[in-house]
Amino acid sequence: MKIIDRIRQYIDYKNITNSALEQICGLSSGYIGKQIKRNADMGESILLRILDNCPEISRDWLYFGEGEMIKPDNSLDNNITPLSDKKIVQYQIDQEVPLYDISAAAGCIMLFQDSNNLVPIDTIKIPNLAKCDGAIFARGDSMYPIIKSGDLILYKIMHGYETIIWGETYIVCYESYGDCYTVVKYVKKSTTKDDTLLLLSHNEHHQPFEIHISQVKSMALVRASVRYNNM
């Protein structure tokens, strides 16, 4: 069962319409219905908005299908946020994110697998940013103009194939014919092969390609990007 199926299950459980949930979560009209029709999952920013506005929903159930749909009463009470403190929401906290200087693809693999032994060159603080593990400088133009070379990209390390949020932007470190590569791509599930990732660029001049999940050494979800417009 996909995330969009669980959202539809929650709508049925609450006996409400798609538009009612859209209004509750501040989503555009028709968005949920369109995603259900396409059988397409939602980005993490949308999922966080649903969790913020429907605090009774279990995060583990929504993301991974684990446990019960609705949190126990005592868990729900602990997550109620006063209206005046709405800007302070779960999974969105002020934090100092370490910035690393990675000079090679293998460096990214080491960073994602053992960042405790690496010394950051600086820290970044962005208000109300979802939890991040670190930041690096982007390279290449495959995601231009969304992300261009030299931009700072802040990431959350992923653990396991089942945690991938399809359609989101990831830093992917993978191996091919003995060489290691690090790319920033949209990640989707292949429609023709099992356990295969379809990597897509935003730049139309870059062709999409597929890699088997066994080739992936590490992955990180891109939470945010920062661009320098002037020196």
N, C-alpha and C positions, 0 to 999 in steps of 0.2 A: 504494500500500500504506500502510495506517495504522499508527500506533505499536503498536496492539494486535496487528496481524498480524505485526509484527516480533518482538514478545514471544513469540507462538505459534511463530514460526520458530526462536527461540532455544531454546524448550522442546524442540522436535523435534530440534534439533541436539545438545542435551545428553542426549537420550533419557531425560528425566525427566517426572514428572507435574506437573500444575498445582499440586497441593498441596505437592509437594516444593519448588517455587520459592517458594510462599507461606511455607513454613517457613524457607527460607534468608533471605528478605527480611523476615521478621517481619510478614507480611500476614495478615489474617483469613482463616479457612478458607472456601474457595469463592469468594473475591473475584475471582481471575483468571478462573475458569471463567464467572462471571457476566458479567464485562466482555467476554469472548470471545463469549458467547451474544448479548449486546446489541450487539456490534460497536461498543463504546464505548471511547474512549481514557481514559487515566488522568491524574490530576492530576500536577503537577510534583513534589510532595512524594513521591508514590509512585515516580515515575521516578528521583528522586535516591536513594531507598532501594534500588532495584534496582541502580543504578550503584555504590552504596557496597558492596553485598554481592556483586555480580558484576563485579569490576573488570576482567575480561577483555572485557566488552562495550564496543564503541566508542560514545562518546556521540553522535558525528555520525551514526552508523548508526542508533542507537535513535531519536533525535529527528527526523532528516531523511531517513534512508535513504541517506546518502552513505557511500561507501567500503565497507570490509569489516565484517562483524559482529564479528569478534574482532580485538582490537588486536595488533600485532606483539609478539613476545616481549620486545624491549627496552623497548617502551612499557609493557607490563604490569608488568615488574619495577620500573619507576620509580614505579608507583602502588600498590605493596603497602604497606599500613599495619600496623604492629605492633598486636597485639590490645590492648595496654595504652594505645595512643594512639587507640583507636577513636573517641573523641569529636572528633578532628581529622580530618575527612573532606573529600574533594574537593568543591568548590562550596559548602562551608559554612565560612566563615572569620569571624574577628572583624574588624570594619571600622567606620569612622566614616562614616555616611551623611549627606550634606548635606541640610538641611531648607530648603525654599524656600517663600516666601509668594507664592502665585499669586492674583491678584485678578480674573482674567478668563479666559474659555475660550481666547482667543488666546494668553494667557500660557502656558498648558499646552503649546500647540503649539510656541511658541518654546522652552520649557523642554526638551521632548523632542528638539527638533531642534538646539539650540545652547545647551546648559546651560553651556558654558565661559565665556560672557559674562555669566552671572548670578551674583550674590553670595548665598550661603546665609545665612540668618539664624541658623542654629545647626547642630549635628551631633547625630546619634543613634547610639548604639553598643549593639547587641544581640548577645549571644554566639551563636555557631554559626548565624548568619543567612546564607542563600545570597546571592550577590553582588547588590547593589542599586546603582542609579544615583542615587537620591535619594528624598526624602520630601516630601509635601505634606499639607495639612489637607483632610479630606474635607468635602464639602458635600452637602446633600440627604439624603433618607431612603429612597431606592429600594432600598438594600441592608440596611435596618434589619431585625432587630437585629444582624446580623453586623457591619455597619459603620454607624455613625451619624455625623451631622454633627458635626464637630469632632475626630473621630478622626484620628490620624496614620496615613497609609498609605505604606508603603515599596514602591518599585517598581523593576522592571527594564525598560528600554526595549527594545521588540521591533523587529526589522529584517526586514520582509518578511512577506507573507501566509502563507508556508510555515512560519513559525516559531510560529504560533499553536497553543497547546495547548488543544484544544476542551474547554469546560466549566469552565475556570478563570476567575478574576475579573480583569478588566482595567480600566484607565483608558483610555477611548476618546475621542479628539478627532476630531470629524467635522464636515463642512460640509453644510448643507441649505438650499437656496433662498437662498444668499448669506450665511447666518448660521453662526457656529461654535458648537459645543456640546461640552461635556466631561462625560462620564458615567462612573460606575463600575458595571459590569454583568458578569454571567456572559456569556461569548461562546461561541456554538455556531454550527455551520455550518447554513445554511438547508437544509431537506429538499426545497424546491420550486424554488429558483432557484440558478443557478451564481454563484460569486464574490459571494455575499451572506452577510452576517453576521446572525445572530439574537441580539439583545441582550435578556437577561432580568434582571429584578430579583428580589431575595430577598423584598422587601415585596410581598405579594399584591395590594395596592391599585394597583400600577403594572403596566400592560399591557406585554407584550413587543412589540418592533418590529424591523423589518429595515432594514439599510442596505447599499448596494452597496459593495464594497471600494474603489471609486474615490472614495467620499465620505470615506474615512478619511484624516486628515492625519497622525496619529501614534497609537501605542498603547504601553501599558506594562503589564506583568504585575504584579499586586499580590502582593508577596512576603509581607508581614506588615502587621498593623495594631496600633496602640497606642491605648488609651482612657484618658482621665483620668476617674476616678470621683469625685474630690473636688478642690476648689480648694485 
